[in-house]
Amino acid sequence: MRQIKVTPREAGQRLDKLLGRYLNEAPKNFLYKMMRKKNITLNGKRAQGNEIVQSGDEVCLYLAEETIEKFRSAVAPGESDRFSEKSWKRLPKERQLPNDAQGQLPDIIYEDEHILLFDKPAGLLSQKARPQDVSLVEYLTAYLLDSGAITPKELELFHPAICNRLDRNTSGIVIAGKTLTGLQEMSRLLKERTVRKYYRCVVVGKVEGGRYLKGYLRKDEAGNIVAVTQKDGSDSLPIETEYRAVASHNGLTLLEVHLITGRSHQIRAHLASVGHPILGDPKYGNAGINRRYKASHGVNAQLLHACRLEFPQMEGMLSYLSGRVFIAPEPEAFHKLLEESE
């Protein structure tokens, strides 16, 4: 018999989801059959699988050790050990950042029991694109293991994850969930758009004042590129973007952008659609101007940074964040570029 003690980190999920993570090669019908036969119990009683587990609950597996290990064979060998033995700042060479982000590591802006805010550097993936990639999720896992906030055993039932993603070459604030309930609650707040998200970017052209933009965004999944139009379509989604000028010099402007809806590439494509592409943007930018600034100032990616989060007044488990504002200042290079632009 093997016993699983539910901790606050895994609480809040369905029992069948928890079992699916622990016995991650077991077919679902096997798990339900074992629950029906009371070979898997919750707090000593027969379970259906749809129960929401709470901290302190006990799940007992009355199964042979050979059966348990058979259905856990897909757990990546050494994954937890690798990160618990090596500091998140000393990842193996083959899993370090790409050349354009070497020497830059995510800073921690804020941390509590349930969430963590990173300042992600440009060049670092938010999530893996390929199995061999290293992303912010790997840094999150390694940091929590190194600090003792999570144990390798707890990773069997819950993996910390990020709540919002930034493009690889976009820097700034990324929210991570340290517990399942924290992850769920923060994801809900982001989905309901109650958390206000602001960005800073350097765009081509002189911009004065501010503007509120509406439109429709259509994504080409195959090409991973989007198009913005003023007409609704069957395959498009509505978007809203608001911006104001912060500083302007010699044909470049530093903007602060309020991202109202959060669609893929929204800021980059929306600004480009009104004639102010982000400097360095390889997909939506001005190729000629990008080449010029790459040669003169080394700009090789979009100058876009998630700079501020503003939490609303709210109730619930994250109510202690009500009214709080978190800031990650834009890179100094943004201002330096404006000062030196010709």
KAUR-V586432 format. One record per backbone hydrogen bond with DSSP energy under -0.5 kcal/mol. CO is the residue of the C=O (numbers start at 1). NH is the residue of the N-H. Records with the same first field share a line. If there is no record, write none. Layout:
CO = NH, NH
//
This chain:
2 = 61
3 = 5
4 = 6, 59
6 = 56
7 = 10, 11
9 = 180
10 = 13
13 = 53
14 = 18
15 = 19
16 = 20
17 = 21
18 = 22
19 = 23
21 = 24
22 = 24
23 = 26
27 = 30, 31
28 = 32
29 = 33
30 = 34
31 = 35
32 = 36
33 = 37
34 = 39, 40
35 = 38
39 = 62
40 = 47
41 = 43, 60
42 = 45
45 = 42
49 = 16
51 = 15, 53
53 = 12
54 = 57
57 = 6
58 = 43, 60
59 = 4
60 = 41, 62
61 = 2, 63
64 = 68
65 = 69
66 = 70
67 = 71
69 = 72
70 = 73
71 = 25, 26
72 = 75
76 = 79
78 = 82
79 = 83
80 = 84
81 = 85
82 = 86
87 = 90
92 = 95
93 = 96
98 = 101, 102
99 = 102
101 = 104
103 = 105
107 = 109, 119
110 = 117
114 = 178, 179
115 = 112
116 = 118, 176
117 = 109, 110
118 = 120, 174
119 = 107
120 = 172
121 = 124
125 = 136
126 = 137
130 = 133
134 = 125
135 = 139
136 = 140
137 = 141
138 = 142
139 = 143
140 = 144
141 = 145
142 = 146
143 = 147
144 = 148, 149, 150
145 = 148
151 = 155
153 = 156
154 = 157, 158
158 = 160
161 = 177
166 = 126
167 = 170
168 = 123, 124
171 = 306
172 = 120
174 = 118
175 = 163, 164
176 = 116, 178
177 = 161
179 = 183
180 = 184
181 = 185
182 = 186
183 = 187
184 = 188
185 = 189
186 = 190
187 = 191
188 = 192
189 = 194, 195
190 = 193
194 = 196
196 = 310
197 = 259
198 = 307, 308
199 = 257
200 = 305
201 = 203, 255
202 = 279
203 = 253
205 = 207
209 = 245
211 = 213, 243
213 = 241
215 = 239
216 = 229
217 = 237
218 = 227
219 = 221
220 = 224, 225
225 = 220
227 = 218
229 = 216
233 = 236
235 = 219
237 = 217
239 = 215
240 = 260, 261
241 = 213
242 = 258
243 = 211
244 = 256
247 = 254
249 = 252
251 = 205
252 = 249
253 = 203, 255
254 = 246, 247
255 = 201, 257
256 = 244
257 = 199, 259
258 = 242, 260
259 = 197
263 = 266
265 = 269
266 = 270
267 = 271
268 = 272
269 = 273
270 = 274
271 = 274, 276
272 = 275
277 = 204
278 = 281
279 = 303
280 = 282
281 = 285
285 = 287
286 = 290
287 = 291
288 = 292
289 = 293
290 = 294
291 = 295
292 = 296
293 = 297, 299
294 = 298
298 = 300
302 = 304
303 = 202
304 = 171
305 = 200, 307
306 = 173
307 = 328
308 = 198
309 = 326
310 = 196
311 = 323
312 = 323
316 = 319
318 = 321
319 = 322
321 = 324
324 = 311
326 = 309
331 = 334, 335
332 = 336
333 = 337
334 = 338
335 = 339
336 = 340
337 = 341
//
